[in-house]
Each structure stands twice: as C-alpha cells, then as structure tokens.
C-alpha cells in the first residue's frame, strides 16, 4: 500500500463564541506520499484553514490531522515548529521575501535554524536557485529588482532548500500573469515528479487546479467533489465565417459574433466550465468532467440553432471534444489533449458535435446523450486513424424542451 503523507479524519474547525462559524465540517482526506493535489474552491470555502491545519499552525475543533504518521494533536508547540522547519516547505501568493535580503540570503536563512554554517548555506541556496531555473546573476539581487515570476521562483527555492517532503502552496500564481503563473505551475509539477515531493496546491482557479493529479473541491467548509487530474477540452467555432461576411455584411456578422460569444459564455458558466481562451469566432473551453462538457456543447448548438428569425441565416458551429491528462507540452497549456480536441473540431462539419472515443466511453454510463455509429478520420498532425462520434444534439428541439429563441433585442451579457 502507498504511504500516506497527510490524513484528516472527521475534521471540524469552528471559529467564534456563541455564534460559531464552521470553517471546515467533517473533512476526511488522505493524500499519498508523492501526490500533487489541488484544493479548489472560492474565497471563504475553507482552503486556507485546511492548509493551516495541515501545517500545524492551527488546531482542529474536532477530528485528527496526521502528517507523515504523526498526530499533530500529540505534538508540543516546539515539535510542530520543528516539523514545519524540517519537513514542510511553504509557498505563498505574496512571496513573503525579506526586501533587504538578496535572493540568495532569502533562500539561505531557513538553514540558519538548522545549524548550517553560512558558507554551506550559501552553496545550498545557489543549488536551490539553479533547480528552479534562476541564473547565478539573480542570486545577488534584492526582491525589488526581480520580476514577479522570479520572486516566486526564489520563494519556491526557499521552500525546497531544507529538503522537505511536503510543499504547501497557497495561491502561488495569484499575483502573476497567466503565462508566468503557468510556468510556476509547471515548475511545481516537475519538482513533484523528479523529487517525489508531496505538493498541496490551494487555488480558486480551475486552470491552476488542472495541473494536479487530483482535485479536491471545497464549498462552505465541506469536500463536495474529488476528481483525478484529467480535463475535457472543447473547441467551438463558426463555420464559413468569411462567406458569412460576404453574404450578410460586417455589421450583421458582428452582431452574430456578439450573440455567439454571449451564448457560449452563458452556457459555459451554467455548466461549470471555464474559458481558456477566445480568438475571433472560436473558443477553447475546459471542463473537469465529460458530462457537463457534453451538456454545454448540446446547449450551445441548440441555442445557436434557435438564434434569430431565420434559421438558414444563423451561424453554424462545429464543436470537438476530447478528454485527457491535464499536462502541458511545448507552448500548449493542455498539451496533447488540446491538440486532439482541436483536430477533432476541425474535422467536424457545420452544425456537428464530434467527440473522441474516450469521451464516448466516459459518457456511456450517463443518460441523456445519443451518439451515432462513428466514423474513421485522420487528424492532421497526428499519427494513425481515429474513430470519432457525432452527438445527436437536435433531439427534443421540437415541442417540449425547445430552447427559448434569442435575438439581439435581448440582453446578451457580452463580456
């Protein structure tokens, strides 16, 4: 059996006196050694409280918190401090670097508490900075002379310099732009793989959480969902955009684009997805599981088919879906998964939803989706022949279940 790094058993955490507020309620959690776990939830869901309990900074009102086989309730304050110093590395959203220290000094200072001599501490700090991809010249600079991404790398090096077995990262990309944040998440993932570190990432971002091997979602202090680190990617775009421009004129096409964007964003929000990026008439969307992704794709096609007064003049979409591991390859955030989804979307015909065999298999145990017998296709840039399946999204369009037509006279809630 795999060793457990962190276990929480029926943990409650209450704050306040007579009017107690439950920050955590009946939380049961087991994180194996070497796993990368994301704790996902909105502000106030209990994420930071959970992290503080794991670190022994706070104590539960009820239940047990066990870290590397030790029940924290039976450790004295100095023993918990020693545990944090020797076995836990912390990475914070605000970096928490000493402004008057150089990068090297910021990384080296925890070693002082372990009795490491300064020369040896500097050497180990230099190695830690190199491990996170910072050049030697950065070591002599103070935080104000560093970019946000560089400061966060210094913070990660500081967390690693004591050679901990566990890293707790509290919103480590919250103060970074998306590209730099992605680089930091990739770094944490690499360190998890190469050092067999246990990583617990607290975040409100589904995109950040998708880097983890497992996502645990908190709502109102309770664990409401646990999922493995795969993501369903959906590509959607309008077919024949250039021809539409020639046929209807720029003003009418821009009106259609606004309606299209509003419909897509409304349905993505309704189905619990997240927008990765939008460009022109196309969207790249992510979902934590297959069913909401398929439900969203069907809803978008139905809404677009019902849009406007003349169905023949309405924009027609092609949609492609694929599910895979949430990994990054080259400059592509979701790597191979997003490439396959994009190629499937490019193969789809106007008004069609095409899915990979993986999506169809995962959806086989759910009700409400009808697939055709499939067809063999060659996906551009990918080896081999793949079988893809069409989704019958038009079923139920007539009569009961017909979506309400949307016109440009209605509020479109364009972002």
C-alpha positions as CSV (number, residue, x, y, z in Angstrom):
1,X,0.0,0.0,0.0
2,X,1.2,3.5,-0.8
3,X,2.3,5.5,2.3
4,X,0.1,8.4,3.3
5,X,1.6,11.9,3.7
6,X,-1.5,13.6,5.1
7,X,-4.6,12.2,6.7
8,X,-7.6,14.2,8.0
9,X,-10.3,12.3,9.9
10,X,-13.7,13.8,10.6
11,X,-12.1,17.3,11.0
12,X,-14.2,20.3,12.1
13,X,-12.9,23.8,12.6
14,X,-15.1,26.3,14.2
15,X,-14.5,30.0,14.9
16,X,-16.3,32.4,17.2
17,X,-18.0,32.2,20.5
18,X,-21.8,31.8,20.9
19,X,-22.3,32.3,17.1
20,X,-19.9,29.8,15.9
21,X,-18.9,29.7,12.2
22,X,-17.8,26.4,10.7
23,X,-14.7,27.0,8.5
24,X,-14.5,23.2,8.0
25,X,-17.1,20.5,8.5
26,X,-16.5,16.7,8.7
27,X,-13.5,16.7,6.3
28,X,-12.0,13.3,5.6
29,X,-8.9,13.4,3.4
30,X,-6.0,11.1,2.5
31,X,-3.0,12.3,0.4
32,X,-0.5,9.7,-0.5
33,X,3.3,10.4,-0.5
34,X,4.4,12.0,-3.8
35,X,0.9,13.1,-4.9
36,X,0.2,16.5,-6.4
37,X,-3.2,17.6,-5.0
38,X,-5.1,20.8,-5.7
39,X,-7.6,22.1,-3.1
40,X,-10.1,24.1,-5.2
41,X,-12.8,26.5,-4.0
42,X,-13.9,30.1,-3.9
43,X,-12.9,32.6,-1.3
44,X,-14.3,31.6,2.1
45,X,-14.6,27.9,1.3
46,X,-12.1,26.8,3.9
47,X,-9.0,26.3,1.7
48,X,-6.5,28.3,3.8
49,X,-7.9,26.9,7.0
50,X,-7.3,23.4,5.7
51,X,-3.7,24.4,4.8
52,X,-3.1,25.9,8.3
53,X,-4.4,22.7,9.9
54,X,-2.0,20.5,7.8
55,X,0.9,22.8,8.8
56,X,0.0,22.7,12.5
57,X,-0.4,26.4,12.6
58,X,-3.9,25.9,13.8
59,X,-5.7,23.0,15.6
60,X,-9.0,21.4,14.7
61,X,-12.0,21.8,16.9
62,X,-12.7,18.1,16.4
63,X,-11.1,15.2,14.5
64,X,-7.5,14.3,13.8
65,X,-4.8,15.7,11.5
66,X,-1.9,13.3,10.8
67,X,1.2,14.3,8.9
68,X,3.8,11.7,8.0
69,X,2.4,9.3,10.6
70,X,2.3,11.8,13.5
71,X,-1.0,13.0,15.0
72,X,-0.4,16.8,15.4
73,X,-2.6,16.9,18.5
74,X,0.1,15.0,20.4
75,X,2.9,17.3,19.4
76,X,4.1,20.2,21.6
77,X,4.4,23.6,20.0
78,X,8.2,23.2,19.6
79,X,7.7,19.8,17.9
80,X,5.2,21.3,15.5
81,X,7.6,24.1,14.7
82,X,10.4,21.6,14.1
83,X,8.1,19.7,11.8
84,X,7.3,22.8,9.7
85,X,11.0,23.7,9.5
86,X,12.3,20.3,8.5
87,X,9.5,18.6,6.6
88,X,7.3,21.3,5.2
89,X,8.0,23.9,2.6
90,X,5.7,26.9,2.2
91,X,5.0,28.9,-1.0
92,X,2.7,32.0,-0.7
93,X,0.8,34.2,-3.1
94,X,2.6,37.3,-1.8
95,X,6.1,35.7,-2.0
96,X,6.9,36.8,1.6
97,X,10.5,37.6,0.8
98,X,12.7,39.9,3.0
99,X,13.0,43.1,1.0
100,X,16.5,43.9,2.3
101,X,17.9,40.4,1.7
102,X,19.3,39.2,-1.7
103,X,17.7,36.3,-3.4
104,X,20.5,34.1,-2.1
105,X,20.0,35.3,1.5
106,X,16.3,34.8,1.3
107,X,16.8,31.2,0.3
108,X,19.6,30.5,2.8
109,X,18.1,31.9,6.0
110,X,15.9,28.9,7.0
111,X,19.1,26.8,7.1
112,X,20.4,29.0,9.9
113,X,17.8,27.5,12.2
114,X,19.1,24.0,11.3
115,X,22.6,25.0,12.4
116,X,24.0,25.0,8.9
117,X,27.1,27.2,8.6
118,X,26.8,30.3,6.3
119,X,29.2,29.1,3.6
120,X,27.4,25.8,3.3
121,X,24.0,27.6,3.4
122,X,25.0,29.8,0.5
123,X,26.1,26.8,-1.5
124,X,22.8,25.0,-0.9
125,X,20.9,28.2,-1.7
126,X,22.7,28.5,-5.0
127,X,21.8,24.9,-5.9
128,X,18.1,25.5,-4.9
129,X,18.0,28.7,-7.1
130,X,19.5,26.7,-10.0
131,X,16.9,23.9,-9.5
132,X,14.1,26.4,-10.0
133,X,15.7,27.8,-13.2
134,X,17.2,31.1,-11.9
135,X,20.7,32.1,-13.3
136,X,23.5,32.8,-10.9
137,X,23.3,36.6,-11.5
138,X,19.9,36.7,-9.9
139,X,21.3,35.5,-6.5
140,X,22.8,38.9,-5.6
141,X,19.6,40.9,-6.4
142,X,17.0,42.1,-3.9
143,X,13.3,41.3,-4.5
144,X,12.6,44.8,-5.8
145,X,15.0,44.1,-8.7
146,X,13.2,40.9,-9.7
147,X,10.0,40.2,-11.7
148,X,7.0,38.6,-10.1
149,X,7.9,35.2,-11.6
150,X,11.5,35.5,-10.4
151,X,10.3,36.4,-6.9
152,X,8.1,33.3,-6.9
153,X,10.9,31.1,-8.0
154,X,13.0,32.4,-5.2
155,X,10.2,31.6,-2.8
156,X,10.0,28.1,-4.2
157,X,13.8,27.7,-3.8
158,X,13.5,28.8,-0.2
159,X,10.7,26.2,0.4
160,X,12.9,23.5,-1.1
161,X,16.3,24.4,0.5
162,X,15.6,22.4,3.7
163,X,14.8,19.4,1.6
164,X,11.2,19.0,2.9
165,X,9.0,16.0,2.0
166,X,5.8,18.2,1.7
167,X,5.2,21.5,-0.1
168,X,2.2,23.6,0.7
169,X,1.5,26.3,-1.9
170,X,-1.2,28.9,-1.1
171,X,-2.4,30.6,-4.3
172,X,1.2,30.7,-5.7
173,X,0.0,32.2,-9.0
174,X,-2.4,34.7,-7.6
175,X,-0.1,37.7,-8.2
176,X,1.2,36.6,-11.6
177,X,0.1,37.0,-15.2
178,X,-1.3,33.8,-16.8
179,X,1.9,32.9,-18.7
180,X,4.2,33.3,-15.7
181,X,1.7,31.5,-13.5
182,X,1.7,28.6,-15.9
183,X,5.5,28.5,-15.7
184,X,5.3,28.3,-11.9
185,X,2.7,25.5,-12.0
186,X,4.9,23.6,-14.5
187,X,7.8,24.0,-12.1
188,X,5.8,22.6,-9.2
189,X,4.7,19.7,-11.3
190,X,8.3,19.0,-12.4
191,X,9.6,19.1,-8.8
192,X,6.8,16.8,-7.7
193,X,7.8,14.3,-10.4
194,X,11.6,14.5,-10.1
195,X,11.8,14.8,-6.3
196,X,8.8,12.7,-5.4
197,X,7.6,15.7,-3.3
198,X,4.0,15.7,-2.0
199,X,2.5,19.0,-3.2
200,X,-0.7,20.5,-1.9
201,X,-1.8,23.5,-4.0
202,X,-4.6,25.8,-2.8
203,X,-6.3,27.7,-5.6
204,X,-9.6,29.3,-6.7
205,X,-8.6,28.7,-10.4
206,X,-9.8,25.5,-12.2
207,X,-7.0,26.1,-14.7
208,X,-4.4,26.0,-12.0
209,X,-6.0,23.0,-10.3
210,X,-5.9,21.1,-13.6
211,X,-2.1,20.8,-13.2
212,X,-2.6,18.5,-10.2
213,X,-3.0,14.7,-10.3
214,X,-6.2,15.1,-8.2
215,X,-8.5,18.0,-7.4
216,X,-10.4,18.2,-4.1
217,X,-13.2,20.8,-4.2
218,X,-14.3,22.7,-1.1
219,X,-17.6,24.5,-0.7
220,X,-18.7,26.1,2.6
221,X,-16.1,24.1,4.5
222,X,-17.1,20.7,3.1
223,X,-15.5,18.4,0.5
224,X,-18.1,18.4,-2.3
225,X,-16.1,16.7,-5.1
226,X,-12.9,14.8,-5.8
227,X,-11.6,14.2,-9.3
228,X,-8.5,12.9,-10.9
229,X,-6.3,15.2,-12.9
230,X,-7.9,15.0,-16.3
231,X,-9.8,17.7,-18.2
232,X,-12.3,17.6,-21.0
233,X,-11.3,20.2,-23.7
234,X,-13.9,21.6,-26.1
235,X,-13.2,23.7,-29.2
236,X,-16.0,25.6,-30.8
237,X,-16.1,27.9,-33.8
238,X,-18.3,29.3,-36.6
239,X,-18.1,27.5,-40.0
240,X,-17.8,29.6,-43.1
241,X,-17.1,32.9,-41.4
242,X,-15.6,34.6,-44.5
243,X,-18.6,33.6,-46.6
244,X,-20.9,35.0,-43.9
245,X,-19.1,38.3,-44.1
246,X,-19.6,38.4,-47.9
247,X,-23.2,37.4,-47.7
248,X,-24.5,39.5,-44.7
249,X,-22.0,42.3,-44.4
250,X,-19.8,43.3,-41.5
251,X,-22.4,44.9,-39.3
252,X,-24.7,41.8,-39.3
253,X,-21.8,39.4,-38.8
254,X,-20.5,41.4,-35.8
255,X,-24.0,41.2,-34.3
256,X,-23.9,37.4,-34.8
257,X,-20.5,37.3,-33.2
258,X,-21.7,39.1,-30.1
259,X,-24.6,36.8,-29.8
260,X,-22.4,33.8,-30.3
261,X,-20.0,35.0,-27.6
262,X,-22.8,35.7,-25.2
263,X,-24.4,32.3,-25.7
264,X,-21.1,30.4,-25.3
265,X,-20.1,32.2,-22.1
266,X,-23.6,31.9,-20.6
267,X,-23.7,28.2,-21.2
268,X,-20.1,27.6,-20.0
269,X,-21.0,29.3,-16.7
270,X,-24.2,27.4,-16.4
271,X,-22.4,24.0,-16.9
272,X,-19.5,24.8,-14.6
273,X,-16.8,25.1,-17.2
274,X,-14.1,27.7,-17.7
275,X,-13.0,29.7,-20.7
276,X,-9.3,29.1,-21.5
277,X,-9.1,31.5,-24.4
278,X,-11.2,33.0,-27.2
279,X,-10.0,34.2,-30.5
280,X,-12.1,35.6,-33.3
281,X,-15.1,33.3,-33.7
282,X,-13.5,30.4,-31.8
283,X,-13.4,29.3,-28.2
284,X,-11.2,26.8,-26.2
285,X,-13.1,25.7,-23.1
286,X,-12.3,23.3,-20.3
287,X,-14.4,21.1,-18.0
288,X,-13.5,19.0,-15.1
289,X,-15.6,16.0,-16.4
290,X,-17.3,14.7,-19.5
291,X,-21.0,15.1,-18.7
292,X,-21.0,18.9,-18.2
293,X,-18.9,19.4,-21.3
294,X,-21.3,17.4,-23.4
295,X,-24.3,19.2,-21.8
296,X,-22.7,22.5,-22.6
297,X,-21.9,21.5,-26.2
298,X,-25.5,20.4,-26.8
299,X,-26.9,23.6,-25.2
300,X,-24.6,25.8,-27.3
301,X,-25.7,24.1,-30.5
302,X,-29.4,24.3,-29.6
303,X,-29.2,28.0,-28.6
304,X,-27.3,28.9,-31.8
305,X,-29.8,27.0,-33.9
306,X,-32.7,28.9,-32.2
307,X,-30.9,32.3,-32.6
308,X,-32.5,34.9,-34.8
309,X,-35.6,34.8,-37.0
310,X,-34.1,32.9,-40.0
311,X,-32.5,29.6,-39.2
312,X,-30.9,29.4,-42.6
313,X,-29.0,32.7,-41.9
314,X,-28.0,31.8,-38.4
315,X,-24.3,31.0,-37.7
316,X,-23.5,27.2,-37.7
317,X,-21.0,25.9,-35.3
318,X,-18.6,22.9,-35.3
319,X,-17.6,21.5,-31.9
320,X,-15.0,19.0,-31.0
321,X,-14.3,17.3,-27.6
322,X,-11.6,15.2,-26.1
323,X,-10.6,14.1,-22.6
324,X,-7.0,13.6,-21.4
325,X,-4.5,14.3,-18.7
326,X,-4.1,17.9,-17.8
327,X,-0.5,18.3,-18.9
328,X,1.5,20.9,-20.8
329,X,3.6,20.2,-23.8
330,X,5.6,22.8,-25.7
331,X,3.7,26.1,-25.5
332,X,0.3,24.5,-25.4
333,X,-1.3,24.7,-22.0
334,X,-3.1,21.3,-22.1
335,X,-0.7,19.6,-24.4
336,X,-1.8,16.6,-26.4
337,X,-5.4,16.7,-25.1
338,X,-6.0,20.1,-26.6
339,X,-4.3,19.2,-29.8
340,X,-6.6,16.2,-30.3
341,X,-9.7,18.3,-29.4
342,X,-8.7,21.0,-31.9
343,X,-8.2,18.4,-34.7
344,X,-11.5,16.8,-33.9
345,X,-13.2,20.2,-34.1
346,X,-11.5,20.9,-37.4
347,X,-12.9,17.6,-38.8
348,X,-16.5,18.3,-37.7
349,X,-19.0,19.5,-40.2
350,X,-21.2,22.6,-39.8
351,X,-23.8,22.1,-37.0
352,X,-22.0,19.0,-35.7
353,X,-20.6,17.9,-32.3
354,X,-17.8,15.4,-32.7
355,X,-16.2,13.6,-29.7
356,X,-13.3,11.2,-29.3
357,X,-13.8,7.6,-28.4
358,X,-12.6,8.4,-24.9
359,X,-15.4,10.9,-24.4
360,X,-18.0,8.5,-25.7
361,X,-16.7,5.7,-23.4
362,X,-16.7,8.0,-20.3
363,X,-20.3,9.1,-21.2
364,X,-21.5,5.6,-21.8
365,X,-22.7,5.3,-18.1
366,X,-24.6,8.5,-18.3
367,X,-28.1,9.2,-19.6
368,X,-29.3,11.9,-22.0
369,X,-26.7,11.7,-24.8
370,X,-27.2,9.9,-28.1
371,X,-24.2,9.1,-30.3
372,X,-24.1,7.9,-33.9
373,X,-22.1,4.8,-35.0
374,X,-18.9,6.9,-35.5
375,X,-16.5,7.3,-38.4
376,X,-12.8,6.9,-39.1
377,X,-10.8,10.1,-39.5
378,X,-7.2,11.1,-39.9
379,X,-6.4,14.0,-37.6
380,X,-4.0,16.5,-39.1
381,X,-0.5,16.2,-37.5
382,X,-1.4,13.1,-35.5
383,X,-0.4,9.5,-36.5
384,X,-3.0,6.8,-37.2
385,X,-6.7,6.7,-37.9
386,X,-9.1,7.7,-35.1
387,X,-12.8,6.9,-34.6
388,X,-14.9,9.9,-33.7
389,X,-18.6,10.0,-32.8
390,X,-21.3,12.5,-33.6
391,X,-23.7,13.7,-30.8
392,X,-27.4,14.0,-31.7
393,X,-28.0,17.4,-30.1
394,X,-31.2,18.3,-32.1
395,X,-33.3,15.6,-30.3
396,X,-36.0,17.4,-28.4
397,X,-35.7,20.6,-30.3
398,X,-39.3,20.5,-31.5
399,X,-42.1,20.6,-28.9
400,X,-41.1,20.1,-25.2
401,X,-37.6,21.2,-24.4
402,X,-37.3,23.7,-27.3
403,X,-34.9,26.4,-26.2
404,X,-36.1,30.0,-26.0
405,X,-35.1,31.8,-29.2
406,X,-32.6,34.6,-28.5
407,X,-32.4,37.8,-30.5
408,X,-30.2,40.8,-30.5
409,X,-33.0,42.7,-28.8
410,X,-32.5,40.6,-25.7
411,X,-29.7,41.3,-23.2
412,X,-26.6,39.4,-24.4
413,X,-24.4,40.0,-21.4
414,X,-21.3,40.3,-23.7
415,X,-18.1,40.4,-21.6
